[in-house]
């Protein structure tokens, strides 16, 4: 197909539509995570299952998500994000809908793991890589920060919405409403999503930043074998993986921590959880601007992204300390929420930005897809399960939070060791 040519105004509009579609995809993806933390208590009470038994469903869902993410990366390298978003709309909606009819453990485990896993797996790589394909260098983090705002908005809107529904109805009805929300949001994302910039005869915004480098890697084509025989991608994977273990432990168990260890009500605990989302609405774009300003100041994107992903897990350690010492005290709990929101705003996009700055955009979809398969196939499942398991054997979430804090610290140390290029530091 011949490439079309568009005006500068039209190019900006196309880029904004990419960001909007990514916003909606991230909203739905993190809507699954946000609502699980709120719904698992009522589900456990109604169905009589333990925390670890319920969380296993979420862990398996994340494993299916990880495998699906690998294939979504290859899809968007070739066809763009529309097919991925459409598959996400259908499967993600069915994940909530079919699970809402669960009566037995297997009727919960299988549809939630398979349909929700496939649905969400089509969203993460698609949203991160599509923004990166349109925005690079000092233009990337700001636009990704705007797209990533969908995550805290989901945490606020969907958590409060689920809480409100649970006050008058049951968790099954809440899941059916969520099914409709996911379907509508992702159909819109499918309609507004755009193909990769090359299709329109465009270069990514911010390309001038990369062209100042002596060795521009943006047009290099990598095979999976070539990319994964180098250290930077494995260093990025390990740094991201250890952060994800800690992050998902916190996200999936924090509401129950405030209830079980701090004697707060479900309503108060949910409100605190929502506070992370409210803070995130501001930290997402703010930290994106900070990251891009650092790129401009250092005139070296890889170095700037590396510094940010060293800083991010350190904030995770601080947030865990605040949670444990606060023991439910409102002030320290809110401090921990804000600090977690800062971590959240940096780490996912920051690691993707680091890897893309090293390997370029041309075949980044499949590189990041396989990276996501490894990270999300292990991190969320291990983190969420360990959080619940350590609680089940000890009756307290303090050991779970210590585990998370250690994992964040390892992430920061690994990030410090990341090289600035394929061949040298």
N, C-alpha and C positions, 0 to 999 in steps of 0.2 A: 504494500500500500504506500502511495506517495505521501511524503510528509507535508503537512500544511504549514503555512506561515501565519503568525498572528502578531498583532500590534503589542506594544509594551503594556498598554492598559488591559488588553485581553489576556496577556500572559500573567499579569498580577491576579486577575480574576480567576484564572485556572488554578493558580497556586493556592489562592484562598479557598477554593472549592475542595482541593486536596486536603487542606488543613481541617475544613469542616467535616469532611467524611471521616478523617482520622479521629476527630473529636468524638463523633458519634460512635465509632468503633470502640474507642477507649472507654467511653461512657458505659457501653454494654458489657465489655470485658470486665471492668472493675465493678460493675453492678452485681455480677455473679459473686465476686469476692466480698463485697460490702454486705450483701444481703445474707450470705451464708452465716456470717458472724452473728447476725440478729435472729435468723430463723432457726439455728441449730438448737437453742434452748427449748422453744416451743415444740420442735420436732421430737427432741429427746423425751420431753414430758408426755407427749401424746403417744409415741410409739414405744417408749420404754427402753431405748437404746443408750449405751454409754457414749461419752464424748469421743473416745477413740474409735468406736464403731461407726459413728456418724461421720467423723472426720476422714475415715478411710474412703468414703464415697468421694469426698472433695479431693483427696490425694490421688485417687485413680482418675478422676476427671482431669486433673492437671497433667497426669501422665499421657492420657489420650491427647490432650491439648498440645503437649510437647511434640508428639509424633506428627500431628496435623500441621503444626507450625512449620515443620521442615518442608512439607509439600506446598504450603502457602507461599513460602519464599520463592520456590521455583515458578509458581503460577504468576506472581507479580513481576518477576524478571522478564517473563515472556508476554503476558497479557494485561498487566496492570492489576488494579485492586478490585475492579467490579465483580469478577467471578468469585473472589474470596469473600467479599462482603455479602453477596447474595447467598452463598452457601452458609455463611455465618448467620444470616437472618433466619433461614429455615431451620437449621439444626439447633441454633441457640434458643429459638422459641420453643421447639419441641422438648428441649432439655428441661425447662421449667414446667411445661404443660404436662408431659407424661409423668414426671416425678410427682406432681401434685396428686396423682391418683394412687400413690404407693400404699400398699397394705402390708407387704412382707419386706424383709430386708433386701432380697434380691431384686424385687420390683422397684426399690429405691436405687440400689447400687448400679444396676446395669444401665437403665436409661439416663441417669444423671451422669455417669462416667462417660458413656458413649456420645449421647447427643450434645450434652453441655460441653464435653471435651472437644468434639469436632467443631462446634459452633464458636467457642472462644478461641480455639487454635487457629481459626481463620482470621483473627483480628489483630493479634499483637504484632507479628512480623509485618503484616500488611500495613498497619498504621505507622509503625516506626520507619520502615524502609521507604514507604511512599513519600513521607515528609522529607527524608534524607535525600531521596532522588530529586526532589524539587528545590531543596534548600541545603546548601553546604557552607563550610567555612564559618564566617561570623554571622551568617544569616540563619544557621540551622537551629541552635538551641532556643532562640526566641520563638520561632514558629513551632518547634516541637513543644515548648512550654505552653503555648496557647492550645495546641491539640491535646496535650496531656491534662489540661484543665478538666477534660471530660471525666477523668478518674475521680478527683475530689467532688465534683458536682454529683456524680453517681453516688458517692459515699454519703453525701448530705441528703440529696433528694430521695434516693431509693431506700436508704436506711430509715429516714423519718417516715417515708411512705409505708414501708413494711411495718414499722412500729405502730403507725396509726391504724393500719388494717388489722394488726394483731390485737388491738384494743377492743375491736368489735367483732372481728371474724377470726378464722383460724389460719394456720400457715399454708394450707392447701389453696385457699382463696387468694392469699398473697402471691403465691407462685403463679397462679393463673393470670393475675394482673401483670406480673413481671414478664410473663410470656408474651403478652400483647405489646408491652413497652419495647421489648427487644426486637420483635418483628417489625414494628413501625419505624423505629430508629434506624435499623440496618437496611431496610428498604430505601429509606431516604439517602443513607450513605451510598448505597449502590447507584442510585440515580445521579448523585452529584459528583461521584468519584471520577477522576480523570486518569488517562493513561500516562506513561512516563514522558518526561519533557521532550525527549528525542522525537517522539511521534509528532509533536507540534512544531518541530524544527527549532527547539529552544535548548538553551543550556540551563543548568540549575542556577537559581539565584545565589549570589555569594561566591560564584566561581572565580571572581577576580582574586579572592583571598588565596585560593589554592594555586592559582597561576603564578603567585609570587614565589612559590617554592621551587627550588632547583629541579627537583625530581617530582613531577606531578604524576600521581598514581591513579588519578580518577578514571582514566580511560583504559586501565589495564584489565585484561580479562583473566580471571583466576579459575582454575578447576578446584573442586573440593580438595583433591589430593594435594595440590600445590599450596593452597591456603593453610590447610591443617597440618602441613609439615613444617610450619614456621611457629615461633614462640609467641608473637604478640596475640594471636587469636586464642591460644590456650591460656595465656595469662589473663586476658580479658574474660574468658569463660570462668576461670577459677575465682577471679575477683567478683564477678556477677553472681556466680553460684552461691558462694558463701554469704553474700548479702541477701540473696533470695531465701536461703534457709532461714535466716534470722527474720527477715521481713514477713514471710508468710506465717511463721510461728506467731509473731505478734498480731498480725491482722486477723487471723482466724480464731485466736484465743483471748484477745484483749478484753472483749466484752465479758466473757466468763471470768477472767481474772478479777476485774473490778467487782463482779458479783460474789465470787467464791472467796477471794482473799481479802477484799476490802469491804464486804457487806453492803455494797451499793445495790439499789434496785435495778431491774432491767431498764426502766425508763431513764434513770440517771446514767447508767453505764452506756446506754445507746447514745445519750446526748453527748457524753464525753467522746465517744467514738466518732460522732458526727463532727465534733470540734476539730479532729484531724482533717476531715474533709474541708471544713470552712477555712482552716489555715492553708490547706493545699491550694485552694482557689487563688490565693494571693501568692503563695510561694512558687507555684509552677511557672507563671510568666516572669516573675521577679528573678528567680534563679537562672532562668533561660537568658535573660538580659545580662545578668552578671557573668555567666559562662561565655557569652559572645563578646562581651567587653574584654574579657581576659584573652580571648583569641586575638582581638584587635591589638591589645597591648603587647602581647608576647610575639605577635606575628608568626605564630606557630600553632596550628590547630591541635595537633596531636599532644603537644606539651600542655596546652590549656585544658583539654579534656582529661588528661591524666591527673592533673592537679585537682580537678573537680571530683573525680571518682576516688581520690584518696580522702578528700574532705568528707564526702557523703557518708561512708560507713562510720567515720568517727562521730558524726552527729547521731548515728544509730546507737552507738555505745552510750553516749551521754543521755539519750532518751530512755534507754533501759535503766540506767542508774536512777534517773528521776522517777521512773515508775516504781522501782523497788523501794526507794527511800521515802517516797510520798505516801505509799500504802493507802491510796485512795483520797488523800488530801486534795481538795479541789485545785489549789494553786499549782502544786507540783504536777498534778495530772494534766492540767492545761499546758504547762510548760513542756511536758513530755510530748503532748499532742503537736505543739508547734514545731518542736525539734524534729519529730518524726516526719512532719510535713516537709521540712527542709530537705531531709534525707531523700524522701520520696520524689521530690521535685528534681533531684540531680541524678540519682543512680541509674535508672533504666535508660533514659535518653543519653546520659553521659557515657556509658559503656558502649552503646551503639555508635555514638559520635566518635569515640576513640577508635573503634574498629573500622568504621567507614573511612576515617581520615588516613588510616594505614593502608587499607586494601582498595579504596576507591568505590565508586557507585555502580559500575557496569554490571558486575556479578555479585553485588552485595546481598541481594535477596537470598540466594541459596547459601551464602556464607553465614548470614545472620539466621537463616532458617535452621541450619544444622546446629549453630551455637545455641539457639533457643531450644531445640530438641534436647540438647544435653543439659542445659541449665534448668529449664522448666520440667524436664523429665525427672529430675532429681530434687531440685531445691524446694519447690512448693510442697511436694509430697512429703519429703523428709522433715521440713520445718513444721508443717501443720500437724503431722503425725507425732513428732517428738514433743511438741507442745502439749498435745492431749495425753500422750503416753506418760510423760513425766508427772503430769497432774494426777492421772489415774493411780500411779503407784505411790505417790507421796501425799496426795490430798491438798497440794498447794501448787501454785504456779511460779513460785520463786525460783525453783530449779530450772523451769522452762525459760524464764527470763535470763538467768545466768547463761544458759546454753545459747540463747540468741545474742547476748552481749559478746560472748567469745567468738561467735561466728562473724559478727560485724568487725571485730578487731582483726581477725584473719584476713578478711576482705581488704581492709585498709593496708595491711602489710603487703599483700600480693600486689595491690595497685601501685605501691611504691616501686616495685620491681619491674613494672611494665616498661619496655623499650619504646623509643620514639620513632623507630623505623624497623623495617624488616631485617636489615643487616647490622644495625648498630644502635647503641643507646642514644 
